[in-house]
């Protein structure tokens, strides 16, 4: 059975392979049906300026005393172990996660093909930013890492439930079940 780790990093910008870094990360652990089991979050010292602080509300004094990614990488890797990583936009989130692990000297063999992109699971015809109509999921605390991960986890559960259960989703999870 596939268990998930729904992740959401907040970052200093968009250039994961150059100058930008994670400044906060939220992880929600869910069971095969998308039910929440646990959650974890931490602010991360990006060891550079924070970029667009007005978006996620982290300030420099908070970031300076936060652990570096290298200091939280072990805990994060342990949380993700044996789970399918799911994210709203997994190509963005996976790129940052892999880059940060590599910079911390703890490379992980993670590609977007190893993850579940919730954005790609959104029903065809929905052109909205985040939550399709009828999902009944409130969007609170946008751009707070844990709040966004919680919302994405609820959306995953909604899609699994709306599809009539795991059976309709099993082809999407086949790659993950083989790796777990």
N, C-alpha and C positions, 0 to 999 in steps of 0.2 A: 504494500500500500504506500502511496505517495503522501508524505508530509511536506509542508511548505514552510519556507521562511520568506515572508514578504518584507522586502527591504525598501528603504527610502533614504538616500543621502541628500543632505543639503550641501551645496558646494560654493566655492568662491567665484566660480564662473563656469564656462563651458569647455575649456581646453584641458581635458583630463591628461593628455599626453605631453603637456608642456608646463604651464605655470599654475594651473588651478588645482585645488585640493578639496577634500571633504572637510567640512567644518561641523557637521552634526550627522549622526546616523540613527535611524530607528529601524527596529526589526520586530515583526509580529510573527510568532510561531503559530501555525494553524494545522489542524488535522486534515485527513483526506477529503472531508466534506466542506472544508473551509471554516470550521469552527475555531475560534481563538483559543489557544492554549496558554500562551504566555507572551510577554513583550520585554524588550530591552532597548535602551537608548543611551546615547552619550553624546556630549558635545566633544568636538575634536579640535585640538589646536592645529590650525593649518600651517603654522610656521611662516606665515606671510599675512598681508592685509586681508581683510575679510571680503572685500569686494562690495557687492550690493547689500549692505547690512539692512536696509529698509525692507528687503523682501522677506527675510527669515527672522529678523529681530534679534540676532546674536550680536553682542557688542564686544569690542576689543578686550576690555578687562576680563570678561567671562572666558573668552577664547584663550587668553594668555595663561590662565590657570588650568585649562582643560588638558587631558592627556593627549599625547600625539597619536597619530594613527598607529605607529609602531607599538605603542604601549597598549592599545586595545585590540590589535590584530589577532592575537591569540584567542581572546575571549570571543571575538566575532567569528573567527574560523570555527571554533567549537560550537557556537550556536547554529551555524549554517551546515555543519557536517551531517550528512545523511538526509538532507532535505533538498527539495527543488526550490531554487531561488525564484521568486516571483516578484515582479515590480510593475509599476504603471507603465514606464517606458524602459524596458529592460536593456535596450541597447545603450542608453545613456548611463543607467545605474551600474550595469555590469562593467562598462569601460572604466568608470571611476573606481569601482571596487577592485578590479584586477590591477589597475595602475597604482593604487595606494598600497596594495599588498606587495607589489614588485618594489616600490620605493622603500618599503619597510624591510626589505630583504626576505620576505616571505611570499614568494610568487605562488599563485594558485592557478591551476589549469581551468580557468573559467572563461567561456565565451558566451555570446548572446544565444547561441544554439543550445546551450545547456540550461537556459532559463525559460520561464513562462512569462510572456509579455501580456499583461492584462489589457493594455491598449489594443493589441491585435486580436484579443478575444471579444472586443466590443462588437455588438451586432452591426452588420452592414447597414449603411444608411444613416447611422448616427454620426453627425459631424461636429458634435460638441467638444468642448475642451476635456472634460473629465468624466462626469457622471451622466449616463444616459437617463432620459426621462423614464419614470416608472420604477427606478431602482429603489427609491425610498431611502436613500442613504444621504444623511446630511453631510455637507462639506464644512467641517469646523477646523480651525487652526491651520489653515492652508499655509504651507511652507514651514511648518514645524515638522521635523523628521518623523517623530513618532505618530503625530496626528495624521500625516499623509500616509504612513504605512498602515495605520488602523483603517483608514478609509479604503485603501486599496485591498486590504484583507476582507473587508465587508463586501466590496465589489466582487472579489473572487468567489466568496460564499454565495452571493446573489446569482452569479453566472452558473455556478454548479447547480444550485437549486432550481433556477429557471430552465435549465436544460433537462430536468427530470432526474438529476442525480449523476453520479460519477460515470455511469455507463456511456453517456454521450461524450464525456470528456476523455475517456481512456485513451483514444488515439493520440491526443495531445500530450498525454503523460507517459506514453510508451518509452520514450528516450530516457525519462527520469527514473521510471521503475527499474529499468535495466541497470542504472548506475547506482541506485541506493543500496 
